[in-house]
Amino acid sequence: MADLDHTLQRFQGLLLAEQPVDIGEAEDAIWAYLSQAPGLSAQVEALERLQEAVAQWDSHSPFLPQLRAALDRHRTRLAEPLA
């Protein structure tokens, strides 16, 4: 299940990892979470909840800026008009 709590737990695990983390792991979690939301508007709202939760985190992990950048890329992707 890729609900908000589960996704945030996956992110926390990545932040705590001692080895460098591949951003692909976070991307997989983001995609799994967003794919649960039916439709573009629901995905935008789901991403907003995810970004709000991550924005509150204060971590010295070098992975946190990468995670926030990945979330920003998804925001940009969701804002693009469909061709």
Secondary structure as UniProt FT lines:
FT   HELIX           4..16
FT   HELIX           23..35
FT   HELIX           40..55
FT   HELIX           63..79
//
